[in-house]
């Protein structure tokens, strides 16, 4: 997957967003998208930077 619009076009729905420990560059122009299979089902996790902290980032679960 390349971006969020591609996830939406393939039928994935945003489940929720939460905080997670880790760093994502604030200068990054692309989202970090990783496959996910776990408690909420199967889909993708999208990591985006948190501008309030350098030790945490946001993770959004996209589930089909």
Secondary structure by P-SEA (a helix, b strand, c coil): cccaaaaaaacccccccccccccccccccccbbbbbbccccbbbbbbbbbcccccbbbbbbbcc
